[in-house]
Amino acid sequence: MQPVGLDRAPWKTATPVRDIFREAFERVGLPYYSPHSLRKTLGALGERMCQNAEQLKAWSQNLGHDSVMTTLTSYGATPPTRLPC
């Protein structure tokens, strides 16, 4: 019997994960969104949900970031509609 699942060899590019996302979105009839757009969404959600620095740090680590500043600077841009006047 042959093993079924993902190959343990690391990917050299992000193309395989993009292909997985593309196929998954097509199967459910939704427009394609890149894996990076999911990370941006999770970054924005973390900004709203985390109530203290410890929670934000944990959220950032779960996104694979060593530093919470990576999360805040890469995914933390506040939309103009939320900026004070």
C-alpha positions as CSV (number, residue, x, y, z in Angstrom):
1,M,0.0,0.0,0.0
2,Q,1.3,3.5,-0.9
3,P,1.1,6.4,1.5
4,V,-1.4,9.0,0.7
5,G,-1.1,12.7,1.6
6,L,1.5,15.4,1.4
7,D,5.1,14.8,0.5
8,R,7.4,15.6,3.4
9,A,9.9,17.3,1.1
10,P,9.8,21.1,1.5
11,W,8.4,23.2,-1.3
12,K,10.8,25.4,-3.2
13,T,8.1,27.9,-4.2
14,A,4.6,28.9,-3.0
15,T,3.1,27.5,-6.2
16,P,1.8,24.2,-4.7
17,V,-0.1,25.9,-1.9
18,R,-1.5,28.4,-4.3
19,D,-2.7,25.5,-6.5
20,I,-4.3,23.9,-3.5
21,F,-6.1,27.1,-2.6
22,R,-7.2,27.7,-6.2
23,E,-8.7,24.1,-6.5
24,A,-10.4,24.4,-3.1
25,F,-12.1,27.7,-4.1
26,E,-13.1,26.4,-7.5
27,R,-14.7,23.3,-5.9
28,V,-17.0,25.4,-3.7
29,G,-17.7,27.9,-6.5
30,L,-15.9,30.9,-4.9
31,P,-13.5,33.3,-6.5
32,Y,-9.8,32.6,-5.8
33,Y,-8.1,34.3,-2.9
34,S,-4.4,33.8,-2.4
35,P,-2.9,32.2,0.8
36,H,-1.4,35.6,1.6
37,S,-4.9,37.2,1.6
38,L,-5.9,34.7,4.3
39,R,-2.9,35.8,6.4
40,K,-3.9,39.4,5.9
41,T,-7.4,38.6,7.1
42,L,-6.1,36.7,10.1
43,G,-3.8,39.6,10.9
44,A,-6.7,42.1,10.9
45,L,-8.9,39.7,12.9
46,G,-6.1,39.4,15.5
47,E,-5.9,43.2,15.8
48,R,-9.6,43.3,16.7
49,M,-9.8,40.2,18.9
50,C,-6.6,40.3,21.0
51,Q,-7.2,42.2,24.2
52,N,-3.7,42.5,25.5
53,A,0.0,42.2,24.3
54,E,0.3,38.6,25.4
55,Q,-2.7,37.6,23.2
56,L,-1.4,39.6,20.3
57,K,2.1,38.0,20.7
58,A,0.5,34.5,20.7
59,W,-1.6,35.4,17.6
60,S,1.5,36.6,15.8
61,Q,3.4,33.4,16.7
62,N,0.5,31.3,15.3
63,L,0.9,33.2,12.1
64,G,4.5,32.1,12.1
65,H,6.1,35.4,13.0
66,D,9.1,35.6,15.4
67,S,8.2,39.2,16.2
68,V,4.8,40.8,16.9
69,M,6.1,43.8,14.9
70,T,6.1,41.7,11.8
71,T,2.4,41.1,12.2
72,L,1.7,44.7,13.0
73,T,3.8,46.2,10.2
74,S,2.9,43.7,7.5
75,Y,-0.7,43.1,8.3
76,G,-1.7,45.8,10.7
77,A,-2.4,48.8,8.5
78,T,-5.5,50.5,9.8
79,P,-8.0,51.3,7.1
80,P,-8.7,55.0,6.5
81,T,-12.3,54.5,7.6
82,R,-11.1,53.6,11.1
83,L,-8.7,56.5,11.5
84,P,-9.8,59.3,13.8
85,C,-10.6,62.6,12.2
